[in-house]
Every structure is written in structure tokens, then in C-alpha cells.
Amino acid sequence: MTRALFIVDVQNDFTEGGALGVEGGAVVAAGITRLLAASAAGDDFSYDVVIASRDWHDGDNDNGGHFATSSPPDFVDSWPVHCVAGTPGANYHPGLDTSAVDVHVKKGMGEPSYSLFQGVSDGGETVLQVLDRLGVTDVDVVGLATDYCVRASALDALAAGRRVRVLSDLVAGVALESSVAALREVEAAGAVVVSSGLAG
């Protein structure tokens, strides 16, 4: 068994004070840092590879309608401008220790993007290519936001034939109701929803 950790979009714009900040985002960042330290120490949650994604949107267009530019955002398919490539909002949250990240993935470059699988690594590989190359069989998913990018990443990992766990105390969502529904959906699809006990 080779296990990967997916860290989904723990970025300044998705945490408190950001353009699309979710409540609890900073706590999630700190908890993931504790998780990575526990992994390095050989804890029950240990990983052979750590993959982190970031939205990395174009700043000169609406990214395929993802940015609401001509009408107010509906917060379903269109959103305020966020995570523009090279801006502070697109940076990882400072509470997240990225020194243990093996593969950095950027997604949403000119188009709507939710799943980590829609991105490419700095080396130009798709996430599926990385998983296949490294023989990853199992995936744990943490990050932001539960009801959007975490949900999509977990479902795509299941569709790619991996065993998936979502660490429920290391995710935070846009809204409570849709976050609960997202966790139920991924569980119904075959994922295991479990607490890491490291949220703080």
C-alpha cells in the first residue's frame, strides 16, 4: 500500500480575511501542519507522498465564467475574483507548513476548476499520472472547501480507483448544510470519513 495525502486549496483567499474565506480555514491549516509532523514521526496517519493543490486563476479574464465580472456571483458556478496567479491571495496559508509537500499542483488556469485532479504539477504531470507513477493506492483528503473542492477531489480519487478517506476535522466548508451533504455524498460513493484527532 502506498498512501498519499491530498491538501486541497489551503490558500489565503480561502481562509479568514480572504476573498472567499471560510470559517475555520486557519484552524485547518494548523491542523494539517500537525498531521504532517505526525506523519514524519510515523504516526497512524503517515504518507508516502504529499500532494498540495492551489487555484491559480488568470488575472486578465473571467476564467471561463468562473469569475463573476458582468453580474453578481451566484456562489455556485460564479464567484468573486480569487486566487489570481502570483498574488498574495493565491499563496498557501502561512499556517500550513509546505516543506513536506512533494508535488505542487496548480489548477483553474483560465477555466473553472474544483477537483485537484483538474490540475497539473510543476513538472507538467496530471495528478493521475503522479499517482500511477508512484503506485498510490490510498488517498487521504484534507483542505478547503468541504462542499466544493474537497468533495470534487475525493469523488475523483474514488473514480480513479483509489481507496479514499476524508479527514473530517481537517476540512472546512462554505456552508454547514452543503458541507454535511458533501461528506455524506463521498461516504455513499465509497469513501471513509474519519477524524484525525489533530485539529487542535
C-alpha positions, 0 to 999 in steps of 0.5 A, spaced: 500 500 500 502 506 498 498 512 501 498 519 499 495 525 502 491 530 498 491 538 501 486 541 497 486 549 496 489 551 503 490 558 500 489 565 503 483 567 499 480 561 502 481 562 509 479 568 514 480 575 511 480 572 504 476 573 498 472 567 499 474 565 506 471 560 510 470 559 517 475 555 520 480 555 514 486 557 519 484 552 524 485 547 518 491 549 516 494 548 523 491 542 523 494 539 517 501 542 519 500 537 525 498 531 521 504 532 517 509 532 523 505 526 525 506 523 519 514 524 519 514 521 526 510 515 523 504 516 526 497 512 524 496 517 519 503 517 515 504 518 507 508 516 502 507 522 498 504 529 499 500 532 494 498 540 495 493 543 490 492 551 489 487 555 484 491 559 480 486 563 476 488 568 470 488 575 472 486 578 465 479 574 464 473 571 467 476 564 467 471 561 463 465 564 467 468 562 473 469 569 475 463 573 476 465 580 472 458 582 468 453 580 474 453 578 481 456 571 483 451 566 484 456 562 489 455 556 485 458 556 478 460 564 479 464 567 484 468 573 486 475 574 483 480 569 487 486 566 487 489 570 481 496 567 479 502 570 483 498 574 488 498 574 495 491 571 495 493 565 491 499 563 496 498 557 501 496 559 508 502 561 512 499 556 517 500 550 513 507 548 513 509 546 505 516 543 506 513 536 506 509 537 500 512 533 494 508 535 488 505 542 487 499 542 483 496 548 480 489 548 477 483 553 474 488 556 469 483 560 465 477 555 466 473 553 472 476 548 476 474 544 483 477 537 483 485 537 484 485 532 479 483 538 474 490 540 475 497 539 473 504 539 477 510 543 476 513 538 472 507 538 467 504 531 470 496 530 471 495 528 478 493 521 475 499 520 472 503 522 479 499 517 482 500 511 477 507 513 477 508 512 484 503 506 485 498 510 490 493 506 492 490 510 498 488 517 498 487 521 504 483 528 503 484 534 507 483 542 505 478 547 503 472 547 501 468 541 504 462 542 499 466 544 493 473 542 492 474 537 497 468 533 495 470 534 487 477 531 489 475 525 493 469 523 488 475 523 483 480 519 487 474 514 488 473 514 480 480 513 479 480 507 483 483 509 489 481 507 496 479 514 499 478 517 506 476 524 508 479 527 514 473 530 517 476 535 522 481 537 517 476 540 512 472 546 512 466 548 508 462 554 505 456 552 508 454 547 514 448 544 510 452 543 503 458 541 507 454 535 511 451 533 504 458 533 501 461 528 506 455 524 506 455 524 498 463 521 498 461 516 504 455 513 499 460 513 493 465 509 497 469 513 501 471 513 509 470 519 513 474 519 519 477 524 524 484 525 525 484 527 532 489 533 530 485 539 529 487 542 535 
